[in-house]
């Protein structure tokens, strides 16, 4: 079939208000024509590696195990989820995250509401990146070439920075904040409490407990006005302590005592610059392994040089835990499975109720004993 020009594509889809069901496959087919790629039906008539409506099983949450469908899937490249015009693309992305394991963890998760296309990276050991294409962007040859890479070279979207590097950057920036607070004479306990609140806000934004990047926007808006920053942050902390509004943004109630008051420590212009850099980091990629020692080492001058240098990455943890703990447990589980299958077969083949009951009791005892074996294992991480 003939291709579609950028002008034709933008003109054709600019005013479409059809539902997801009515528009998604037509939009994707036109997109293939625009980019010069075969459609799923043309490239894979059997639907083995590239297809519309790929079945997938949800991996977690209240609907775990339930069947769903990814709108488009190309093995080793992407999973694609459509929503209707003006829909919440964050919900579409969350839906794809539920499907990704069943879809063989494609490197890219793409969501679209016809007018916007968002490409989320899904690589291991790489920080997440989101690339957004608005409809008018497709008139730009460079952006069109970038979108074409979704089909031809998904690795082109991989970020060069690793989670370990981002974590070390975060640790060093918090060390700078702690040093500034210490130089101002702040008590270590008060400084630590304040920094933990800041840290919580950064993570809360990443997991969407604080919506609309409200904390990052506050930092950006007051980056040259320390007094305004303190006043605004005090209002945000007050809203977080009870639930309510911060400007037009609704803030949920955060219980547990972290925000039991609205105390804010003063930061000067340098402190706000550091905080601005912290808001620019990808907090979804921060290694949690470092956070246990973050505040102790940032607030203790004698340990400050260790900050960011002596933490155990996920890869290092697995290098020890996998052969020492997990591999033996998996071998033992294989043995238990074989014995369990034998007991089930003997139970089902038993000719009388008493024997069946005995075999069922043996099966239950086997599984309980293995459960107790797992529970008896402890892992101690000493730093």
C-alpha positions in Angstrom: 0.0 0.0 0.0 1.1 3.6 -0.6 2.8 5.5 2.2 1.4 8.3 4.2 3.2 11.7 4.4 3.7 13.5 7.7 1.3 16.3 6.6 -1.4 13.7 5.7 -0.9 11.9 8.9 -1.1 15.0 11.1 -4.1 16.4 9.2 -5.9 13.0 9.3 -5.5 12.4 13.0 -5.5 16.0 14.4 -9.2 16.2 15.1 -10.1 12.5 15.7 -12.3 11.9 18.8 -13.1 8.3 18.2 -12.8 5.8 21.1 -9.8 3.6 21.6 -11.5 0.6 20.1 -12.6 2.5 17.0 -9.3 4.2 16.3 -6.3 2.3 17.7 -5.6 -0.2 14.9 -6.2 2.3 12.1 -3.9 4.8 13.8 -1.1 2.2 14.2 -1.5 1.1 10.5 -1.2 4.7 9.4 1.8 5.1 11.6 3.4 2.1 9.9 2.7 3.7 6.5 4.2 7.0 7.7 7.4 5.3 9.0 7.8 2.9 6.1 7.3 -0.3 8.2 5.1 -3.2 7.4 2.0 -3.6 9.6 1.7 -6.5 12.0 -0.5 -8.5 9.5 1.9 -7.9 6.6 5.0 -8.8 8.6 3.7 -11.7 10.6 0.4 -13.3 9.3 0.5 -15.9 12.1 1.0 -13.4 14.9 4.0 -15.2 16.4 6.3 -12.2 16.9 4.3 -9.1 15.8 0.6 -8.7 16.3 -2.4 -6.7 17.3 -4.2 -7.9 20.5 -1.5 -10.0 22.1 -2.8 -11.9 25.1 -1.0 -11.2 28.4 -1.4 -12.1 32.0 -1.3 -9.5 34.8 1.7 -10.0 37.1 0.7 -8.2 40.3 -2.0 -6.3 42.1 -5.6 -7.2 42.9 -6.1 -8.5 39.3 -3.0 -10.7 39.4 -3.3 -13.7 37.1 -6.2 -12.2 35.1 -6.0 -12.2 31.3 -5.7 -9.0 29.3 -4.5 -7.8 25.9 -1.7 -5.5 24.7 -2.9 -3.5 21.7 0.2 -4.1 19.7 3.3 -6.3 20.5 6.5 -6.9 18.7 8.8 -9.4 20.2 12.1 -7.9 21.4 11.0 -4.4 20.5 7.9 -3.0 22.2 4.5 -3.5 23.8 2.0 -0.7 22.8 -1.1 0.4 24.6 -3.7 2.8 23.3 -6.2 4.9 25.1 -8.8 7.3 23.8 -8.1 11.0 23.1 -7.2 13.0 26.2 -7.0 9.8 28.4 -4.6 9.3 31.3 -1.4 7.8 29.7 0.0 7.1 33.2 -2.7 4.5 33.6 -1.9 3.0 30.2 1.7 2.7 31.2 0.8 1.1 34.5 -1.3 -1.4 32.5 1.7 -2.3 30.3 3.8 -2.8 33.4 1.4 -5.4 34.6 1.7 -7.2 31.2 5.4 -6.9 30.5 6.6 -10.2 32.1 4.0 -12.1 30.1 5.1 -10.2 27.0 8.8 -11.3 27.5 9.8 -7.9 28.9 10.1 -5.9 25.7 12.8 -3.1 25.9 10.2 -0.4 25.2 6.7 0.2 26.6 4.8 2.6 24.4 1.5 4.4 25.2 -0.6 6.7 23.1 -3.8 8.6 23.1 -3.6 9.3 19.3 -2.3 12.8 19.7 0.6 11.9 22.0 3.0 8.9 21.9 5.2 8.2 25.0 8.1 5.7 24.7 9.1 4.4 28.2 12.3 2.4 28.4 12.2 -1.0 30.1 15.9 -2.0 30.1 17.6 -3.8 33.0 20.6 -2.0 34.7 19.7 1.3 33.1 17.8 4.3 34.3 14.4 4.9 32.9 13.8 7.4 30.1 10.6 8.7 28.6 10.5 10.2 25.1 7.4 12.0 24.1 6.1 12.7 20.6 3.2 15.1 20.1 1.3 14.9 16.9 3.0 18.0 15.4 6.4 16.6 16.2 5.9 14.1 13.4 6.3 17.0 10.9 10.0 17.2 12.1 12.2 14.8 10.1 14.6 14.3 13.0 11.8 13.4 15.5 10.3 11.2 12.9 13.6 9.3 12.5 13.8 9.0 16.3 10.3 7.4 16.4 11.3 5.1 13.6 13.9 3.6 16.0 11.1 2.1 18.1 10.8 -0.5 15.2 14.4 -0.6 14.0 16.7 -0.1 17.0 15.1 -0.1 20.5 18.5 0.1 22.1 18.9 3.6 20.8 16.6 4.7 23.7 18.8 3.1 26.4 20.2 5.7 28.8 24.0 5.6 29.2 23.9 6.3 33.0 23.5 3.3 35.3 21.4 3.1 38.5 24.6 2.9 40.5 25.8 6.1 39.0 22.5 7.9 39.7 22.6 6.5 43.3 26.1 7.8 43.8 25.1 11.2 42.5 22.2 11.3 44.9 24.4 10.4 47.8 26.9 13.0 47.0 24.2 15.7 46.6 22.7 14.8 50.0 26.2 15.0 51.5 26.4 18.5 50.3 23.1 19.4 51.8 24.1 17.9 55.1 27.4 19.8 55.1 25.5 23.1 54.4 23.1 22.4 57.3 26.0 21.5 59.6 27.9 24.7 58.7 24.8 26.6 59.7 24.9 25.0 63.1 21.8 22.8 62.8 21.5 19.9 65.2 22.2 16.5 63.5 18.8 15.0 64.6 16.9 18.0 63.2 18.9 18.0 60.0 18.4 14.3 59.5 14.7 14.6 60.0 14.5 17.4 57.5 16.6 15.4 54.9 14.4 12.3 55.4 11.4 14.5 54.6 13.0 15.8 51.4 14.0 12.2 50.4 10.5 11.0 51.0 9.1 13.8 48.8 11.4 12.8 46.0 10.4 9.2 46.1 6.7 10.1 46.6 6.8 12.0 43.3 8.3 9.0 41.5 5.6 6.6 42.7 2.9 9.2 42.1 1.9 9.6 45.8 2.7 13.3 45.2 1.1 14.1 41.8 2.0 16.6 39.1 5.7 16.8 40.4 4.5 19.2 43.0 7.7 19.1 45.0 10.0 19.5 42.0 7.9 22.4 40.8 8.1 24.1 44.2 11.9 23.8 44.1 12.1 25.2 40.6 9.7 28.1 41.2 11.6 29.3 44.3 15.1 28.4 43.3 16.4 32.0 43.7 14.3 32.9 46.8 15.2 30.9 49.9 12.5 32.6 52.0 9.8 31.8 49.6 11.0 28.2 49.4 10.8 27.8 53.1 7.3 29.3 53.3 6.0 27.2 50.4 7.6 24.0 51.7 6.1 24.6 55.2 2.7 24.7 53.5 3.3 21.5 51.6 4.5 19.7 54.8 1.4 20.9 56.6 -0.8 19.6 53.8 1.0 16.2 53.9 0.5 16.0 57.7 -3.3 16.0 57.5 -4.2 15.8 53.8 -5.6 18.7 51.9 -4.7 21.1 49.1 -1.4 22.7 48.2 -2.4 25.3 45.7 -4.7 23.5 43.2 -3.0 20.1 43.9 -4.7 17.7 46.3 -2.3 16.2 48.8 -3.0 12.9 50.5 -2.5 12.4 54.2 0.9 10.8 55.0 0.6 9.2 58.4 3.4 7.6 60.5 4.7 10.7 62.2 7.2 11.8 59.5 5.1 15.0 58.8 3.8 15.5 62.3 4.7 19.2 62.1 5.5 21.7 59.3 9.1 22.5 60.5 11.4 23.5 57.6 15.1 24.2 57.9 16.4 27.2 56.0 18.5 26.6 52.9 20.5 29.3 51.2 20.9 29.7 47.4 23.6 27.0 47.3 21.3 24.6 49.1 18.5 25.3 46.6 20.8 24.7 43.7 21.7 21.3 45.2 18.1 20.5 45.8 17.3 21.5 42.2 19.9 18.9 41.0 18.3 16.3 43.2 14.9 16.8 41.7 16.4 16.3 38.3 17.6 12.7 39.1 15.6 9.6 38.2 14.4 8.5 41.6 12.9 5.3 40.2 16.5 4.2 39.5 18.0 5.0 42.9 19.5 1.9 44.5 17.8 1.5 47.9 20.8 -0.4 49.2 22.6 2.9 50.0 19.8 4.6 51.8 20.4 2.8 55.2 23.7 4.6 55.6 22.9 7.8 53.7 22.0 10.0 56.6 24.5 8.6 59.1 27.4 9.2 56.8 26.2 12.5 55.5 25.7 13.9 59.0 28.9 12.5 60.5 31.9 14.4 59.3 34.2 11.5 60.1 32.3 9.2 57.7 31.5 11.7 55.0 34.3 10.4 52.7 32.6 7.0 52.7 29.4 8.4 51.3 28.5 6.7 48.0 31.6 4.6 48.0 30.7 1.7 50.3 27.3 0.3 49.4 26.3 -3.0 47.9 24.7 -2.8 44.5 22.0 -5.2 43.4 24.4 -7.0 41.2 26.9 -7.6 44.0 24.1 -8.7 46.4 22.8 -11.3 43.8 26.4 -12.5 43.2 26.5 -13.6 46.8 22.9 -14.5 47.6 22.3 -16.5 44.4 24.9 -19.3 44.8 24.9 -19.3 48.6 21.1 -19.1 49.3 18.9 -19.2 46.3 20.5 -22.0 44.2 20.3 -24.5 47.1 16.8 -23.5 47.8 15.8 -24.0 44.2 17.5 -27.4 44.1 15.7 -28.4 47.3 12.4 -27.1 45.8 12.9 -29.3 42.7 13.3 -32.3 45.0 10.2 -31.3 46.9 8.2 -30.9 43.7 9.2 -34.4 42.5 8.1 -36.0 45.8 4.9 -33.9 45.8 4.0 -35.1 42.3 4.6 -38.7 43.3 2.4 -38.3 46.4 -0.4 -36.7 44.3 -0.3 -39.5 41.8 -0.4 -42.1 44.6 -3.2 -40.2 46.3 -5.3 -40.0 43.2 -4.7 -43.7 42.3 -5.6 -44.9 45.8 -8.6 -47.2 45.9 -9.9 -46.4 49.4 -10.5 -43.2 51.4 -8.1 -44.0 54.1 -5.1 -44.3 51.8 -6.1 -41.1 50.0 -6.2 -39.3 53.3 -2.8 -40.6 54.3 -1.2 -39.5 51.1 -2.8 -36.1 51.4 -1.4 -35.8 54.9 2.0 -36.8 53.7 1.8 -34.1 51.0 0.7 -31.4 53.4 3.6 -32.4 55.8 6.1 -32.2 53.0 5.1 -28.7 52.0 4.9 -27.5 55.5 8.4 -28.8 56.2 9.8 -27.1 53.2 8.1 -23.9 54.2 9.7 -24.2 57.6 13.1 -24.7 55.9 12.7 -21.4 54.0 11.6 -19.6 57.2 14.6 -20.8 59.0 17.0 -19.0 56.6 18.3 -15.6 57.7 20.4 -13.1 55.8 22.5 -10.6 57.8 23.9 -7.6 56.0 26.6 -5.9 58.2 28.1 -2.7 57.1 
